Amino acid sequence: MRVEPTQPITPSEVETAQNQLLRAGFSLPRYGADGLFGRETSAAVTRFQKANGLPATGTLDLDTLHALANAKSPSPDYAALFSDGVLRAVLAVGYDEVGSHEPEQERVLSGLVDRGYTAVTDDQRATLGLDAEGRYVTRQLEQGTVIIELITPDLTNAKTRFAEALRRDELVLYGGHGRYGSGPDFDDLRSPAGNFVIGHPFEAGHVTLGPNDLQAAPLTSEYQLMFFDGCNTFRYFDDLRSRTPGKTTKNLDVIGSTTELYWNVTAANLLALLDGVTEQRNLEQLEASLDVVNRAGPADQTRYFRADGFEDN
């Protein structure tokens, strides 16, 4: 017989349980694995317990701890991503004031070529309904056709095209500055023209912003997987959940960074996530591949990304 529900008494035990919740796809979007058992962690524990047929106490009793230790990691909803035989994606690289984005753009392009992606033909544009201005590459997989729109800061309408793609495409990949949690940016931080504003920066006065772009037009009601590679992009989670009517954990999964990241792994992160999707890896495998890429980053980090929404897959 199990003992009565009890909370672990040490922060390290709480942090272990929190990390197991995250691996199982149960999000802690505001505080993450901080070693403190607060309302966010209790709510995630309750969701986990309900999903696994356990009493929904919101506490870490022995049955829950055992189930967490043996929980499987969920995957993105690959059936939804390829539901019509075509995966529409956007891969965007943001702007850096000293030009760090330029070599990363080249690494992205060469990496796509190495993986067998080719520029779309005029016939493919017509067949797939692609506009004449966009830069697209494509690749045929067993599960369907992948179409990727490439967006870089040298495009005069980079923000506009990114906004359109984010509201439409099943897979969204962004690498660049996180701009203090305010959103992707395709020009100088002192200019609001290239900022796709998701939320308020966690430190005011560094970046010039316009109105919130998430509220300008609704996202698709179809399933989307979004990946934001930039410093502390987990701060996007709250606004992606609260400012996007019709988007829930059932039709939006997000992966964001938990810390500062180096520019020289931007392309590697974007390509690692793309590889993971085309190879249909689960969440734990996706995060592990990203951790390998970023292992030369801040020394105090062991995990560089965390996810939100996957528990409903």
Residue frames relative to the residue before (quaternion, step in Angstrom):
aa qw qx qy qz dx dy dz
M 1.0000 0.0000 0.0000 0.0000 0.00 0.00 0.00
R 0.4422 -0.7045 0.4923 0.2566 3.54 -0.98 0.90
V 0.5103 -0.6251 0.4895 0.3306 3.53 -1.23 0.52
E 0.6680 -0.4871 0.3733 0.4208 3.57 -1.30 0.23
P 0.6360 -0.5291 0.3834 0.4107 3.61 -1.15 0.56
T 0.0633 0.7863 -0.6107 0.0692 3.53 -1.03 0.86
Q 0.4091 -0.6889 0.5428 0.2518 3.53 -1.16 0.56
P 0.5165 -0.6062 0.4807 0.3670 3.63 -1.00 0.70
I 0.4208 -0.7489 0.4610 0.2226 3.55 -0.97 0.82
T 0.7309 0.3912 -0.2444 0.5030 3.61 1.14 -0.30
P 0.5874 -0.5886 0.4214 0.3618 3.58 -1.10 0.62
S 0.6305 0.5436 -0.3476 0.4314 3.60 1.03 -0.68
E 0.6402 0.5101 -0.3223 0.4754 3.58 1.08 -0.71
V 0.6315 0.5125 -0.3256 0.4822 3.57 1.04 -0.77
E 0.6608 0.5133 -0.3117 0.4502 3.58 0.90 -0.91
T 0.6153 0.5379 -0.3450 0.4615 3.60 1.03 -0.74
A 0.6701 0.4882 -0.2930 0.4763 3.57 0.91 -0.92
Q 0.6373 0.5259 -0.3299 0.4565 3.59 1.00 -0.78
N 0.6569 0.4971 -0.3127 0.4728 3.58 0.94 -0.82
Q 0.6340 0.5128 -0.3324 0.4739 3.59 1.05 -0.69
L 0.6066 0.5347 -0.3461 0.4757 3.60 1.07 -0.67
L 0.6699 0.4978 -0.2981 0.4632 3.57 0.91 -0.92
R 0.6458 0.5105 -0.3253 0.4653 3.62 0.96 -0.83
A 0.6860 0.4704 -0.2800 0.4792 3.57 1.11 -0.70
G 0.5948 -0.6155 0.3386 0.3907 3.57 1.31 0.07
F 0.5530 0.6042 -0.4009 0.4104 3.60 1.23 0.15
S 0.3455 -0.8278 0.4152 0.1515 3.50 -0.26 1.37
L 0.1047 -0.7160 0.6860 0.0761 3.49 -1.38 0.57
P 0.0707 -0.8944 0.4373 0.0618 3.57 0.74 1.10
R 0.7243 0.4491 -0.2786 0.4428 3.61 0.96 -0.66
Y 0.8410 0.2126 -0.0759 0.4917 3.60 0.74 -0.99
G 0.3185 -0.7747 0.5005 0.2188 3.60 1.16 -0.37
A 0.7104 -0.4004 0.3356 0.4716 3.56 -1.23 -0.55
D 0.1018 0.8444 -0.5126 0.1176 3.56 0.27 1.30
G 0.5364 -0.6554 0.3929 0.3582 3.59 1.27 0.03
L 0.6421 0.4905 -0.3242 0.4919 3.58 1.28 0.11
F 0.2899 -0.7654 0.5518 0.1602 3.57 -0.80 1.02
G 0.1180 0.8075 -0.5610 0.1390 3.54 -0.01 1.37
R 0.7868 -0.3315 0.2296 0.4672 3.54 -1.31 -0.28
E 0.6304 0.5365 -0.3519 0.4370 3.60 1.00 -0.73
T 0.6717 0.4824 -0.2968 0.4775 3.58 0.90 -0.88
S 0.6422 0.5236 -0.3281 0.4537 3.59 0.94 -0.84
A 0.6505 0.5101 -0.3174 0.4646 3.60 0.99 -0.81
A 0.6494 0.5028 -0.3157 0.4752 3.60 1.01 -0.78
V 0.6172 0.5296 -0.3377 0.4739 3.58 1.03 -0.77
T 0.6463 0.5216 -0.3228 0.4540 3.59 0.93 -0.85
R 0.6524 0.5016 -0.3179 0.4709 3.61 0.93 -0.85
F 0.6410 0.5198 -0.3179 0.4668 3.57 1.01 -0.84
Q 0.6599 0.5112 -0.3132 0.4530 3.58 0.89 -0.89
K 0.6547 0.5050 -0.3171 0.4646 3.60 0.91 -0.86
A 0.6762 0.5032 -0.2943 0.4506 3.58 0.95 -0.86
N 0.7606 0.3597 -0.1873 0.5070 3.58 1.17 -0.56
G 0.5662 -0.6540 0.3660 0.3431 3.59 1.20 0.47
L 0.4819 0.6490 -0.4452 0.3851 3.58 1.13 0.61
P 0.6161 -0.5206 0.4120 0.4239 3.61 -1.17 0.38
A 0.3721 -0.7616 0.4945 0.1921 3.57 -0.75 1.10
T 0.0862 0.8375 -0.5279 0.1119 3.55 0.39 1.28
G 0.3669 -0.7362 0.4901 0.2883 3.58 1.14 -0.56
T 0.6431 0.4805 -0.3217 0.5021 3.57 1.29 0.20
L 0.4894 -0.6764 0.4792 0.2707 3.54 -1.24 0.51
D 0.0154 0.7970 -0.6001 0.0671 3.56 0.25 1.29
L 0.7199 -0.4713 0.2880 0.4204 3.57 -1.27 0.24
D 0.6171 0.5363 -0.3535 0.4544 3.62 1.01 -0.71
T 0.6703 0.4928 -0.2980 0.4681 3.59 0.95 -0.87
L 0.6443 0.5152 -0.3237 0.4633 3.58 0.94 -0.83
H 0.6433 0.5123 -0.3192 0.4711 3.57 0.99 -0.80
A 0.6694 0.4960 -0.2995 0.4650 3.58 0.93 -0.90
L 0.6363 0.5245 -0.3294 0.4600 3.59 1.01 -0.75
A 0.6596 0.5214 -0.3126 0.4421 3.57 0.94 -0.86
N 0.7629 0.3499 -0.1817 0.5123 3.58 1.15 -0.59
A 0.4170 0.7337 -0.4541 0.2857 3.59 1.28 0.12
K 0.3836 -0.7073 0.5499 0.2242 3.54 -1.07 0.80
S 0.4671 -0.6673 0.5033 0.2884 3.54 -1.15 0.64
P 0.4023 -0.7160 0.5075 0.2607 3.63 -0.87 0.85
S 0.3804 -0.6895 0.5620 0.2532 3.54 -1.32 0.10
P 0.5905 -0.4631 0.4762 0.4584 3.53 -1.28 0.04
D 0.5387 -0.6152 0.4628 0.3422 3.59 -1.19 0.44
Y 0.1446 -0.8441 0.5126 0.0622 3.55 0.28 1.29
A 0.5855 0.5676 -0.3776 0.4387 3.58 1.07 -0.59
A 0.6737 0.4768 -0.2913 0.4836 3.58 1.01 -0.81
L 0.6286 0.5518 -0.3455 0.4255 3.59 0.95 -0.80
F 0.7892 0.2650 -0.1232 0.5401 3.58 0.98 -0.86
S 0.2380 0.8372 -0.4767 0.1231 3.59 1.22 0.38
D 0.7709 0.3076 -0.1829 0.5269 3.61 1.01 -0.72
G 0.6138 -0.5764 0.3397 0.4192 3.59 1.26 0.27
V 0.7280 0.3260 -0.2163 0.5630 3.59 1.31 -0.03
L 0.1718 -0.7582 0.6222 0.0916 3.57 -0.84 1.01
R 0.1561 -0.7763 0.6071 0.0662 3.57 -0.56 1.21
A 0.0192 0.8101 -0.5816 0.0716 3.56 -0.80 1.07
V 0.1718 -0.7230 0.6496 0.1603 3.51 -1.36 0.35
L 0.0874 -0.7592 0.6439 0.0373 3.56 -1.03 0.88
A 0.0030 0.8322 -0.5486 0.0803 3.56 -0.37 1.30
V 0.1627 -0.7507 0.6340 0.0891 3.54 -1.12 0.81
G 0.3516 -0.7684 0.5039 0.1791 3.57 -0.76 1.06
Y 0.6098 -0.5846 0.4293 0.3196 3.53 -1.40 0.02
D 0.1046 -0.7628 0.6347 0.0656 3.53 -1.15 0.76
E 0.5395 -0.6828 0.3965 0.2926 3.57 -0.83 1.03
V 0.7472 0.3491 -0.2266 0.5181 3.62 1.08 -0.51
G 0.6358 -0.6054 0.3076 0.3669 3.58 1.22 0.42
S 0.3444 0.7632 -0.4939 0.2346 3.59 1.17 0.30
H 0.5881 0.5976 -0.3706 0.3995 3.59 1.17 -0.45
E 0.5923 0.6314 -0.3683 0.3389 3.59 1.07 -0.67
P 0.6996 0.4206 -0.3020 0.4925 3.67 0.77 -0.83
E 0.6211 0.5407 -0.3550 0.4425 3.60 1.08 -0.60
Q 0.5893 0.5505 -0.3628 0.4669 3.59 1.09 -0.65
E 0.6730 0.4963 -0.2970 0.4609 3.56 0.90 -0.92
R 0.6484 0.5082 -0.3233 0.4655 3.58 1.00 -0.75
V 0.6104 0.5336 -0.3494 0.4697 3.58 1.05 -0.68
L 0.6869 0.4933 -0.2900 0.4480 3.58 0.81 -1.02
S 0.6829 0.4691 -0.2965 0.4751 3.59 0.88 -0.88
G 0.6307 0.5364 -0.3304 0.4531 3.58 1.08 -0.70
L 0.6416 0.5108 -0.3243 0.4715 3.57 1.02 -0.73
V 0.6292 0.5224 -0.3303 0.4713 3.58 1.01 -0.79
D 0.6498 0.5252 -0.3104 0.4535 3.57 0.94 -0.90
R 0.7077 0.4495 -0.2497 0.4845 3.58 1.12 -0.64
G 0.6230 -0.6012 0.3220 0.3829 3.56 1.25 0.18
Y 0.4487 0.6672 -0.4759 0.3565 3.59 1.20 0.32
T 0.0904 -0.7916 0.6039 0.0199 3.56 -1.03 0.85
A 0.6039 -0.5552 0.4219 0.3860 3.56 -1.21 0.48
V 0.4945 -0.6540 0.4753 0.3191 3.58 -1.00 0.78
T 0.4130 -0.6885 0.5414 0.2496 3.53 -1.17 0.64
D 0.6693 -0.4766 0.3718 0.4321 3.57 -1.29 0.20
D 0.6341 0.5272 -0.3328 0.4575 3.58 1.02 -0.76
Q 0.6560 0.5052 -0.3121 0.4658 3.58 0.99 -0.81
R 0.5978 0.5532 -0.3587 0.4560 3.58 1.04 -0.71
A 0.6861 0.4823 -0.2824 0.4657 3.55 0.88 -0.97
T 0.6793 0.5059 -0.2934 0.4433 3.57 0.88 -0.94
L 0.7662 0.3725 -0.1804 0.4916 3.57 0.96 -0.93
G 0.4766 -0.7007 0.4237 0.3201 3.58 1.27 0.02
L 0.3670 0.7322 -0.4932 0.2933 3.59 1.07 0.71
D 0.4863 -0.6732 0.4677 0.3025 3.58 -0.97 0.80
A 0.6223 -0.5915 0.3813 0.3428 3.55 -1.25 0.44
E 0.6836 0.5259 -0.2911 0.4139 3.61 1.10 -0.59
G 0.6355 0.5885 -0.3356 0.3704 3.58 1.00 -0.74
R 0.3615 -0.6943 0.5787 0.2289 3.55 -1.24 0.59
Y 0.0282 0.8286 -0.5507 0.0963 3.55 -0.41 1.26
V 0.0833 -0.7401 0.6618 0.0860 3.53 -1.25 0.61
T 0.1516 -0.8018 0.5753 0.0557 3.54 -1.18 0.53
R 0.0258 -0.7663 0.6418 0.0149 3.52 -1.31 0.43
Q 0.3283 -0.7415 0.5531 0.1909 3.55 -1.03 0.81
L 0.0895 -0.7802 0.6187 0.0217 3.56 -0.85 1.05
E 0.6781 -0.4744 0.3588 0.4317 3.55 -1.27 0.21
Q 0.7330 0.4278 -0.2371 0.4727 3.57 0.98 -0.84
G 0.7859 -0.2643 0.1551 0.5370 3.62 1.22 -0.11
T 0.6228 -0.5331 0.4291 0.3791 3.53 -1.37 -0.20
V 0.2116 -0.7529 0.6103 0.1260 3.56 -1.02 0.87
I 0.0516 -0.7704 0.6354 0.0093 3.57 -0.88 1.01
I 0.0528 -0.8123 0.5807 -0.0114 3.59 -0.64 1.12
E 0.2225 -0.7339 0.6251 0.1454 3.55 -0.92 0.95
L 0.2446 -0.7752 0.5712 0.1143 3.57 -0.87 1.02
I 0.0214 -0.7972 0.6023 -0.0349 3.56 -0.76 1.09
T 0.0299 0.7928 -0.6035 0.0796 3.55 -0.78 1.12
P 0.6711 -0.5513 0.3127 0.3845 3.61 -1.15 0.52
D 0.5876 0.5901 -0.3853 0.3976 3.63 1.13 -0.38
L 0.5581 0.5671 -0.4027 0.4525 3.61 1.23 -0.16
T 0.4622 -0.7033 0.4640 0.2765 3.57 -0.80 0.98
N 0.7602 0.3079 -0.1749 0.5447 3.58 1.15 -0.57
A 0.1465 0.8446 -0.5050 0.1010 3.59 1.13 0.68
K 0.6776 0.4879 -0.3096 0.4549 3.60 0.82 -0.92
T 0.6554 0.5226 -0.3191 0.4421 3.59 0.90 -0.91
R 0.6741 0.4842 -0.2946 0.4737 3.56 0.92 -0.90
F 0.6319 0.5158 -0.3404 0.4678 3.60 1.00 -0.75
A 0.6425 0.5266 -0.3281 0.4496 3.58 0.94 -0.86
E 0.6584 0.5046 -0.3098 0.4647 3.58 0.93 -0.86
A 0.6754 0.4929 -0.2949 0.4625 3.57 0.95 -0.89
L 0.6433 0.5267 -0.3312 0.4461 3.60 0.95 -0.84
R 0.6927 0.4658 -0.2791 0.4746 3.58 1.03 -0.68
R 0.7535 0.4122 -0.1857 0.4772 3.59 1.23 -0.37
D 0.7561 0.4645 -0.2307 0.3992 3.58 0.74 -1.10
E 0.5435 -0.6370 0.4470 0.3146 3.56 -1.17 0.65
L 0.7850 0.2112 -0.0972 0.5743 3.59 1.05 -0.76
V 0.0558 -0.7962 0.6022 -0.0181 3.57 -0.75 1.13
L 0.0063 -0.7957 0.6037 -0.0482 3.58 -0.69 1.15
Y 0.0436 0.7936 -0.6041 0.0581 3.58 -0.72 1.08
G 0.0139 -0.7778 0.6284 -0.0007 3.54 -1.04 0.87
G 0.4749 0.6452 -0.4830 0.3535 3.58 -0.75 1.03
H 0.7586 -0.3335 0.2601 0.4956 3.55 -1.21 -0.41
G 0.3861 -0.7087 0.5430 0.2319 3.56 -1.13 0.71
R 0.2559 -0.8169 0.4753 0.2031 3.57 1.35 -0.29
Y 0.6979 -0.5112 0.2767 0.4184 3.54 0.72 1.20
G 0.7086 -0.4814 0.2546 0.4486 3.56 1.06 0.76
S 0.5388 0.6559 -0.3911 0.3557 3.60 1.24 0.16
G 0.7005 -0.4700 0.2785 0.4592 3.61 1.17 -0.27
P 0.6896 -0.4608 0.3577 0.4292 3.60 -1.31 0.19
D 0.1020 -0.8049 0.5844 0.0136 3.56 -1.14 0.69
F 0.1757 -0.8184 0.5449 0.0499 3.55 -0.88 1.02
D 0.7522 0.2310 -0.2319 0.5718 3.59 1.19 0.43
D 0.7897 -0.3182 0.2238 0.4743 3.57 -1.32 -0.14
L 0.5525 -0.6507 0.4122 0.3185 3.57 -0.98 0.87
R 0.6339 0.5208 -0.3419 0.4583 3.61 1.22 -0.29
S 0.6674 0.4468 -0.2984 0.5156 3.57 1.31 -0.07
P 0.3470 -0.7466 0.5238 0.2186 3.60 -0.88 0.86
A 0.4846 0.7243 -0.4127 0.2650 3.60 1.23 -0.38
G 0.7873 0.3527 -0.1719 0.4757 3.59 0.94 -0.84
N 0.5314 0.6403 -0.4071 0.3767 3.60 1.25 0.05
F 0.1850 -0.7094 0.6639 0.1471 3.55 -0.99 0.89
V 0.2042 -0.8410 0.4945 0.0806 3.55 -0.10 1.33
I 0.1539 -0.7874 0.5947 0.0513 3.54 -0.71 1.17
G 0.8104 -0.1142 0.1147 0.5631 3.59 0.87 -0.89
H 0.6776 -0.4702 0.3692 0.4283 3.54 -1.31 -0.21
P 0.4786 -0.6521 0.4915 0.3227 3.63 -0.97 0.73
F 0.5051 -0.6709 0.4492 0.3050 3.56 -1.09 0.68
E 0.7337 0.1908 -0.1897 0.6239 3.58 1.34 -0.08
A 0.3282 -0.7726 0.5125 0.1808 3.57 -0.58 1.11
G 0.7395 0.4739 -0.3033 0.3696 3.53 -1.31 0.35
H 0.6369 0.5498 -0.3362 0.4231 3.61 1.22 -0.17
V 0.8092 0.1827 -0.0437 0.5566 3.57 0.97 -0.86
T 0.3518 -0.7346 0.5471 0.1930 3.55 -1.03 0.90
L 0.0834 -0.8398 0.5362 -0.0196 3.55 -0.62 1.18
G 0.3370 -0.6815 0.6049 0.2368 3.50 -1.33 0.45
P 0.7637 -0.3248 0.2471 0.5002 3.61 -1.16 -0.46
N 0.6337 -0.5371 0.4002 0.3871 3.55 -1.26 0.39
D 0.3224 -0.7942 0.4913 0.1550 3.58 -0.58 1.17
L 0.5494 0.6128 -0.4085 0.3948 3.60 1.15 -0.39
Q 0.7027 0.4724 -0.2619 0.4631 3.56 1.12 -0.64
A 0.5179 0.6785 -0.4015 0.3320 3.59 1.27 -0.19
A 0.7901 -0.0552 0.0666 0.6068 3.58 1.06 -0.70
P 0.5252 -0.6576 0.4306 0.3259 3.63 -1.00 0.69
L 0.4698 -0.6197 0.5428 0.3174 3.53 -1.27 0.49
T 0.6535 -0.4966 0.3901 0.4173 3.55 -1.26 0.36
S 0.4628 -0.6665 0.5053 0.2939 3.56 -1.15 0.57
E 0.5398 0.6120 -0.4016 0.4156 3.58 1.29 -0.14
Y 0.6571 -0.5147 0.3800 0.3987 3.56 -1.30 0.34
Q 0.0269 -0.7844 0.6197 0.0008 3.56 -1.08 0.85
L 0.1658 -0.7237 0.6600 0.1149 3.52 -1.29 0.64
M 0.0602 -0.8116 0.5810 -0.0085 3.59 -0.70 1.12
F 0.0763 -0.7789 0.6224 0.0130 3.55 -1.07 0.88
F 0.0624 -0.8018 0.5942 -0.0082 3.55 -0.71 1.13
D 0.0957 -0.7918 0.6033 -0.0011 3.55 -0.48 1.28
G 0.4522 0.6222 -0.5155 0.3777 3.55 -0.31 1.30
C 0.6872 -0.4915 0.3160 0.4316 3.58 -1.19 0.19
N 0.8742 -0.0562 0.0126 0.4821 3.56 -0.86 1.08
T 0.2159 0.8111 -0.5194 0.1605 3.58 0.91 0.83
F 0.4321 0.6639 -0.4853 0.3702 3.61 1.23 0.06
R 0.5654 0.6055 -0.3797 0.4117 3.60 1.21 -0.37
Y 0.5515 0.5901 -0.3997 0.4335 3.60 1.24 -0.17
F 0.5401 0.6863 -0.3990 0.2794 3.58 1.09 -0.69
D 0.6608 0.5328 -0.3284 0.4142 3.58 0.81 -0.98
D 0.7205 0.4401 -0.2587 0.4694 3.57 0.86 -0.94
L 0.6046 0.5383 -0.3635 0.4610 3.58 1.07 -0.60
R 0.6881 0.4578 -0.2804 0.4882 3.58 1.12 -0.58
S 0.7743 0.3984 -0.2015 0.4484 3.58 0.91 -0.86
R 0.7594 0.3775 -0.1936 0.4932 3.61 1.15 -0.50
T 0.6525 0.4863 -0.3137 0.4893 3.60 1.22 0.33
P 0.2135 -0.8084 0.5356 0.1187 3.61 0.14 1.24
G 0.7925 0.2966 -0.2326 0.4794 3.54 -0.95 0.91
K 0.6536 0.4604 -0.3223 0.5070 3.59 1.24 -0.23
T 0.0066 -0.7921 0.6083 -0.0500 3.55 -0.80 1.08
T 0.6865 -0.4401 0.3499 0.4611 3.57 -1.28 -0.14
K 0.5972 0.5635 -0.3691 0.4353 3.60 1.22 -0.17
N 0.8107 0.2191 -0.1241 0.5285 3.62 1.07 -0.57
L 0.7380 0.2862 -0.2429 0.5607 3.58 1.23 0.41
D 0.0227 -0.7565 0.6533 -0.0188 3.54 -0.76 1.15
V 0.0935 -0.8092 0.5801 0.0022 3.57 -0.95 0.92
I 0.0913 -0.7490 0.6529 0.0666 3.54 -1.17 0.73
G 0.0589 0.8028 -0.5886 0.0748 3.57 -0.79 1.05
S 0.5711 -0.6157 0.4286 0.3332 3.55 -1.25 0.42
T 0.3806 -0.7404 0.5197 0.1920 3.55 -1.18 0.65
T 0.7880 0.2232 -0.0838 0.5676 3.59 1.25 -0.16
E 0.6613 -0.4364 0.3818 0.4758 3.56 -1.28 -0.33
L 0.1564 -0.7849 0.5954 0.0698 3.56 -1.08 0.79
Y 0.4673 -0.6692 0.5026 0.2850 3.56 -1.22 0.49
W 0.5585 -0.6255 0.4330 0.3307 3.56 -1.07 0.80
N 0.6928 0.5340 -0.3011 0.3799 3.60 0.93 -0.85
V 0.6734 0.4107 -0.3302 0.5185 3.59 1.24 0.27
T 0.3260 0.7760 -0.4889 0.2290 3.59 1.26 0.20
A 0.6933 0.4629 -0.2831 0.4742 3.58 0.76 -1.01
A 0.6467 0.5280 -0.3246 0.4446 3.58 0.95 -0.86
N 0.6459 0.5112 -0.3199 0.4681 3.60 1.00 -0.76
L 0.6645 0.5058 -0.3053 0.4576 3.58 0.87 -0.95
L 0.6971 0.4639 -0.2743 0.4728 3.58 0.89 -0.90
A 0.6107 0.5419 -0.3541 0.4560 3.60 1.08 -0.65
L 0.6688 0.4795 -0.3095 0.4765 3.58 0.95 -0.82
L 0.6339 0.5210 -0.3289 0.4675 3.58 1.00 -0.80
D 0.6361 0.5165 -0.3281 0.4701 3.60 0.95 -0.81
G 0.6557 0.5291 -0.3138 0.4377 3.55 0.93 -0.89
V 0.6614 0.4946 -0.3053 0.4740 3.56 1.02 -0.77
T 0.6932 0.4701 -0.2948 0.4599 3.60 0.82 -0.89
E 0.7015 0.4067 -0.2572 0.5257 3.59 1.22 -0.50
Q 0.3860 -0.7761 0.4275 0.2568 3.58 1.37 0.16
R 0.1863 0.7909 -0.5495 0.1943 3.55 0.78 1.09
N 0.4956 -0.6406 0.4878 0.3258 3.56 -1.20 0.48
L 0.7437 -0.4368 0.2716 0.4269 3.55 -1.31 0.22
E 0.6562 0.5117 -0.3227 0.4510 3.58 0.87 -0.88
Q 0.6570 0.5004 -0.3084 0.4721 3.60 0.99 -0.79
L 0.6248 0.5309 -0.3369 0.4629 3.58 1.02 -0.76
E 0.6930 0.4718 -0.2835 0.4656 3.57 0.83 -0.97
A 0.6304 0.5384 -0.3357 0.4472 3.59 1.02 -0.76
S 0.6586 0.5009 -0.3182 0.4628 3.59 0.95 -0.82
L 0.6467 0.5006 -0.3182 0.4795 3.59 1.06 -0.67
D 0.6253 0.5358 -0.3408 0.4536 3.58 1.02 -0.73
V 0.6201 0.5376 -0.3400 0.4592 3.59 1.04 -0.74
V 0.6513 0.5207 -0.3130 0.4546 3.59 0.93 -0.91
N 0.7828 0.3790 -0.1677 0.4641 3.58 0.91 -0.95
R 0.3594 0.7822 -0.4620 0.2132 3.57 1.23 0.11
A 0.6519 0.4937 -0.3235 0.4761 3.60 1.19 -0.37
G 0.4807 0.6898 -0.4142 0.3487 3.57 1.32 0.14
P 0.8285 -0.1796 0.1272 0.5150 3.60 -1.19 -0.46
A 0.5012 -0.7226 0.3973 0.2622 3.54 -0.73 1.15
D 0.6844 0.5018 -0.2995 0.4360 3.58 1.10 -0.57
Q 0.6057 0.5679 -0.3532 0.4311 3.59 1.26 0.05
T 0.1450 -0.7624 0.6212 0.1089 3.55 -1.12 0.72
R 0.7533 0.1789 -0.1295 0.6194 3.57 1.24 -0.49
Y 0.2455 -0.8207 0.5078 0.0915 3.55 -0.79 1.03
F 0.7767 0.2245 -0.1190 0.5763 3.58 1.21 -0.39
R 0.0291 -0.7648 0.6395 0.0728 3.50 -1.31 0.37
A 0.3878 -0.7515 0.5100 0.1571 3.52 -1.23 0.60
D 0.1528 -0.7681 0.6160 0.0853 3.50 -1.33 0.37
G 0.8029 0.3466 -0.2478 0.4169 3.55 -0.99 0.91
F 0.5554 0.6823 -0.3777 0.2887 3.58 1.14 -0.49
E 0.5431 0.6488 -0.4085 0.3423 3.59 1.14 -0.41
D 0.6819 0.4943 -0.2946 0.4516 3.59 1.16 -0.42
N 0.4900 0.6549 -0.4410 0.3695 3.62 1.24 0.11
